[in-house]
Amino acid sequence: MKIKWKLAALARTLLGLYLVGNVTYRSSLWFWCEILRLNPIHAPLAGSALKSVLDLLIMSLLFGRAFFGALEGYGDRWRAMSKGALTAVGLVAAMLLGTACGEFTWHAFQMRWLQWIYLLGFSWYAAIAEEIVCRFLVLDRLGEVIGRIAAFLLQILVFVYLHMFGPRLNAQIAIHLACGAVLIGAFYLWSRSLLGAMTLHFTYDLLVTPLFGGSLDGLAIYPLVSGDNFSNTYSHRAAATFMLAVSSWLLWRVWRCRRNQLRPTCTPKTS
C-alpha cells in the first residue's frame, strides 16, 4: 500500500511539474497573442500574470488541502510573511555592505511607471511560479517520495536551471542562485509557509533589481549602485556569507525541532 501511495504521489507531482513548467506559460501567451491580439511587447508580462493564476488553480486542483496547508503554513501566516520580507531585506543590506567595501557610485533614482509595472509584475510572477516548482512540488511533494535531503539538493539544481532561460549565467551568478535556493528552501522548511517563501522571493526581487539593475524581458532598469569588479565581487561574497549563515541556523532549528518530536517521552513507573 505504501508503494502505491508513493507512485500516486510521484505521478501527481510529475504532472504538476509538467503543467507548471511547460503548459501554463505557453497557453497564457497563446491566449494574449492569438485570442486577444495583445501587443507582443507586453505579451510576456501579461502571460506571466495569467500563468501565476493558472499555476495556483492547478495546484489547488491537484493537491487540494495539502497545497492550501503549505500555502498558509501551520502557524501565523502574517508572521511568516513578515519574517520572509525581513530576511530579504537583510540579504540586500548585506549586498550593499559588501559593495561598500569597494569603490561604488550612487546614481539618481529614475524609474518610469512602466518600469514599476514590469518590476512588480515579474517579481510577483517569479515568486509564485518558482516557489511552486522548487519549494512546493520538488522540496515538499517530491520530498515525501525520495526523502527530504535528496529533494533539498534537487530543488537547488532546479532553481538554477530555471534561470538558465534568461540572461547567460556565469559562475558567480550561478553560485548566488544556488545559495538563494539554499536560503529559501531552509526558510520554507523552518516556517512551513509557502506564502513566507514567496514573500522572501518577491521582496528580494523588488529590492535588488532597482539597486543593482536588471532587464525584464528587454525593459532595462538602471542601477542605483554601480561599481567596479572589486565592489561587485564583495557584494556577492557578502550575499553568499549571509545566505549560508542564515540557512545553517534555520536548518539547525529544523533538525532540532524534528529531533525533539522523534524523542520518546518517558513515563513514570507505577508500582
C-alpha positions as CSV (number, residue, x, y, z in Angstrom):
1,M,0.0,0.0,0.0
2,K,2.9,2.3,0.8
3,I,4.4,1.7,-2.7
4,K,1.1,2.5,-4.4
5,W,0.8,5.7,-2.4
6,K,4.3,6.8,-3.3
7,L,3.7,6.0,-7.0
8,A,0.5,8.0,-6.9
9,A,2.2,10.9,-5.2
10,L,5.1,10.8,-7.7
11,A,2.7,10.8,-10.7
12,R,0.8,13.7,-9.3
13,T,4.0,15.7,-8.7
14,L,5.4,15.0,-12.1
15,L,2.1,16.0,-13.7
16,G,2.2,19.3,-11.7
17,L,5.8,19.9,-12.8
18,Y,4.8,19.3,-16.4
19,L,1.8,21.6,-16.4
20,V,3.5,24.4,-14.5
21,G,6.8,24.1,-16.3
22,N,5.5,23.7,-19.9
23,V,1.8,24.2,-20.4
24,T,0.6,27.3,-18.4
25,Y,3.0,29.9,-19.8
26,R,2.6,28.8,-23.4
27,S,-1.2,28.7,-23.1
28,S,-1.1,32.1,-21.5
29,L,1.0,33.6,-24.3
30,W,-1.3,32.0,-26.9
31,F,-4.4,33.5,-25.2
32,W,-3.0,37.0,-25.1
33,C,-1.4,36.9,-28.6
34,E,-3.8,34.8,-30.6
35,I,-7.1,35.4,-29.0
36,L,-6.9,39.0,-27.6
37,R,-4.2,40.2,-30.1
38,L,-2.2,42.0,-27.4
39,N,0.8,44.0,-28.4
40,P,3.7,41.5,-28.5
41,I,5.9,43.8,-26.5
42,H,3.6,43.4,-23.4
43,A,2.6,39.8,-24.0
44,P,5.4,38.3,-21.7
45,L,4.2,40.4,-18.8
46,A,0.5,39.6,-19.4
47,G,1.3,35.9,-20.0
48,S,3.3,35.8,-16.7
49,A,0.3,37.3,-14.8
50,L,-2.1,34.8,-16.3
51,K,0.4,31.9,-15.7
52,S,0.5,32.8,-12.0
53,V,-3.2,32.5,-11.7
54,L,-3.3,29.2,-13.7
55,D,-0.4,27.8,-11.6
56,L,-2.3,28.4,-8.3
57,L,-5.5,26.9,-9.8
58,I,-3.7,23.8,-11.0
59,M,-2.0,23.3,-7.6
60,S,-5.3,23.6,-5.8
61,L,-7.0,21.1,-8.1
62,L,-4.1,18.6,-8.0
63,F,-3.3,18.8,-4.3
64,G,-6.3,20.4,-2.6
65,R,-5.8,20.7,1.2
66,A,-2.1,19.8,1.0
67,F,-1.4,22.9,-1.2
68,F,-3.5,25.3,0.9
69,G,-1.9,23.9,4.1
70,A,1.5,24.5,2.7
71,L,0.5,27.9,1.3
72,E,-0.8,29.3,4.6
73,G,1.6,27.3,6.8
74,Y,0.8,25.8,10.2
75,G,1.3,28.9,12.3
76,D,0.7,32.6,11.8
77,R,1.0,33.2,8.1
78,W,1.4,37.0,8.6
79,R,4.4,36.4,10.9
80,A,5.9,34.0,8.3
81,M,5.4,36.6,5.6
82,S,6.9,39.4,7.7
83,K,9.9,37.2,8.5
84,G,10.4,36.3,4.9
85,A,10.4,40.0,3.9
86,L,12.8,40.8,6.8
87,T,15.2,38.1,5.6
88,A,15.1,39.5,2.1
89,V,15.9,43.0,3.4
90,G,18.8,41.6,5.4
91,L,20.2,39.9,2.3
92,V,20.0,43.0,0.2
93,A,21.5,45.1,3.1
94,A,24.4,42.5,3.2
95,M,25.0,43.0,-0.5
96,L,25.1,46.8,-0.1
97,L,27.6,46.5,2.8
98,G,29.7,44.2,0.6
99,T,29.5,46.7,-2.2
100,A,30.7,49.4,0.2
101,C,34.0,47.5,0.6
102,G,35.0,48.7,-2.9
103,E,34.6,51.8,-5.0
104,F,30.9,52.4,-5.9
105,T,28.8,55.2,-7.2
106,W,25.2,56.2,-6.3
107,H,23.0,57.3,-9.3
108,A,19.8,59.3,-9.4
109,F,16.6,57.2,-8.9
110,Q,14.8,57.3,-12.2
111,M,12.1,54.7,-12.9
112,R,9.1,55.3,-15.1
113,W,5.7,54.0,-14.3
114,L,6.0,51.3,-17.0
115,Q,9.2,50.0,-15.3
116,W,7.4,49.8,-12.0
117,I,4.7,47.8,-13.5
118,Y,7.2,45.4,-15.1
119,L,9.1,45.1,-11.9
120,L,6.1,44.4,-9.8
121,G,4.6,42.0,-12.3
122,F,7.7,39.9,-13.0
123,S,8.6,39.9,-9.3
124,W,5.2,38.5,-8.4
125,Y,5.3,36.0,-11.3
126,A,8.8,34.7,-10.2
127,A,7.8,34.4,-6.6
128,I,4.7,32.4,-7.4
129,A,6.0,30.2,-10.3
130,E,9.4,29.4,-8.9
131,E,8.3,28.8,-5.4
132,I,5.5,26.4,-6.5
133,V,8.0,24.4,-8.6
134,C,11.1,24.4,-6.4
135,R,9.7,24.6,-2.9
136,F,6.2,23.0,-3.1
137,L,6.5,20.4,-5.9
138,V,10.2,19.4,-5.5
139,L,11.1,20.0,-1.9
140,D,7.7,19.3,-0.3
141,R,5.8,16.9,-2.5
142,L,8.7,15.1,-4.1
143,G,10.4,15.1,-0.8
144,E,7.7,12.8,0.6
145,V,8.7,10.2,-2.1
146,I,12.5,10.5,-2.4
147,G,13.4,11.9,1.0
148,R,13.9,15.5,2.3
149,I,17.7,15.6,1.8
150,A,17.6,14.4,-1.8
151,A,14.7,16.8,-2.5
152,F,16.5,19.7,-0.9
153,L,19.5,19.2,-3.1
154,L,17.3,18.7,-6.2
155,Q,15.4,22.0,-5.6
156,I,18.8,23.8,-5.7
157,L,19.6,22.3,-9.1
158,V,16.1,23.1,-10.4
159,F,16.2,26.7,-9.2
160,V,19.5,27.3,-11.0
161,Y,18.2,25.5,-14.1
162,L,15.0,27.7,-14.3
163,H,17.2,30.8,-14.5
164,M,19.2,29.5,-17.5
165,F,16.4,30.6,-19.8
166,G,17.1,34.3,-19.1
167,P,20.4,36.1,-19.5
168,R,23.5,33.9,-19.6
169,L,24.8,32.7,-16.3
170,N,28.4,33.0,-15.2
171,A,29.9,31.1,-12.3
172,Q,29.3,34.0,-9.8
173,I,25.6,34.3,-10.6
174,A,25.1,30.5,-10.6
175,I,26.6,30.4,-7.1
176,H,24.4,33.3,-6.0
177,L,21.3,31.4,-7.3
178,A,22.4,28.2,-5.6
179,C,22.9,30.0,-2.3
180,G,19.5,31.6,-2.7
181,A,17.9,28.2,-3.2
182,V,19.5,27.0,0.0
183,L,18.2,30.1,1.9
184,I,14.6,29.9,0.6
185,G,14.5,26.1,0.9
186,A,15.7,26.4,4.5
187,F,13.3,29.2,5.2
188,Y,10.4,27.1,3.8
189,L,11.3,24.0,5.9
190,W,11.6,26.2,9.0
191,S,8.5,28.4,8.6
192,R,6.4,25.7,6.8
193,S,4.8,28.5,4.9
194,L,4.9,28.8,1.1
195,L,3.5,32.3,1.5
196,G,6.5,33.2,3.6
197,A,8.9,31.8,1.0
198,M,7.0,33.7,-1.8
199,T,7.3,36.9,0.3
200,L,11.0,36.4,0.7
201,H,11.5,35.9,-3.0
202,F,9.2,38.8,-4.0
203,T,10.8,41.3,-1.6
204,Y,14.3,40.3,-2.7
205,D,13.5,40.8,-6.4
206,L,11.7,44.0,-5.7
207,L,14.7,45.5,-3.9
208,V,17.7,44.1,-5.7
209,T,16.6,45.0,-9.3
210,P,16.4,48.8,-8.8
211,L,19.6,48.8,-6.6
212,F,21.8,46.7,-8.9
213,G,20.0,46.9,-12.2
214,G,18.4,44.3,-14.4
215,S,16.5,43.5,-17.6
216,L,12.8,42.5,-17.5
217,D,12.2,41.0,-21.0
218,G,14.1,43.8,-22.7
219,L,12.9,46.6,-20.4
220,A,16.1,47.8,-18.7
221,I,16.2,49.1,-15.2
222,Y,19.3,51.1,-14.5
223,P,21.1,50.5,-11.1
224,L,21.1,52.9,-8.2
225,V,24.5,51.5,-7.2
226,S,27.3,50.7,-9.6
227,G,31.0,49.9,-9.0
228,D,33.9,48.1,-10.5
229,N,34.5,44.3,-10.3
230,F,36.1,44.7,-6.9
231,S,32.9,46.0,-5.3
232,N,30.7,43.7,-7.2
233,T,32.8,40.7,-6.1
234,Y,32.5,41.7,-2.5
235,S,28.7,42.2,-2.8
236,H,28.4,38.6,-4.0
237,R,30.7,37.3,-1.2
238,A,28.7,39.2,1.4
239,A,25.4,37.8,0.0
240,A,26.8,34.2,0.0
241,T,28.0,34.6,3.6
242,F,24.6,36.0,4.7
243,M,22.6,33.3,2.9
244,L,24.7,30.4,4.1
245,A,24.9,31.6,7.7
246,V,21.1,32.2,7.9
247,S,20.4,28.9,6.1
248,S,22.7,27.0,8.6
249,W,20.8,28.5,11.5
250,L,17.4,27.7,10.0
251,L,18.3,24.1,9.1
252,W,19.7,23.6,12.6
253,R,16.4,24.8,14.0
254,V,14.5,22.4,11.8
255,W,16.8,19.5,12.8
256,R,16.4,20.3,16.5
257,C,12.7,20.5,16.2
258,R,12.4,17.2,14.5
259,R,14.8,15.5,16.9
260,N,12.6,16.7,19.8
261,Q,9.5,15.4,18.1
262,L,11.0,12.0,17.5
263,R,12.4,11.7,21.0
264,P,10.3,9.2,23.0
265,T,8.5,10.5,26.1
266,C,9.4,9.0,29.4
267,T,6.5,7.8,31.5
268,P,6.9,7.3,35.3
269,K,6.9,3.7,36.6
270,T,3.9,2.7,38.5
271,S,4.2,0.3,41.4
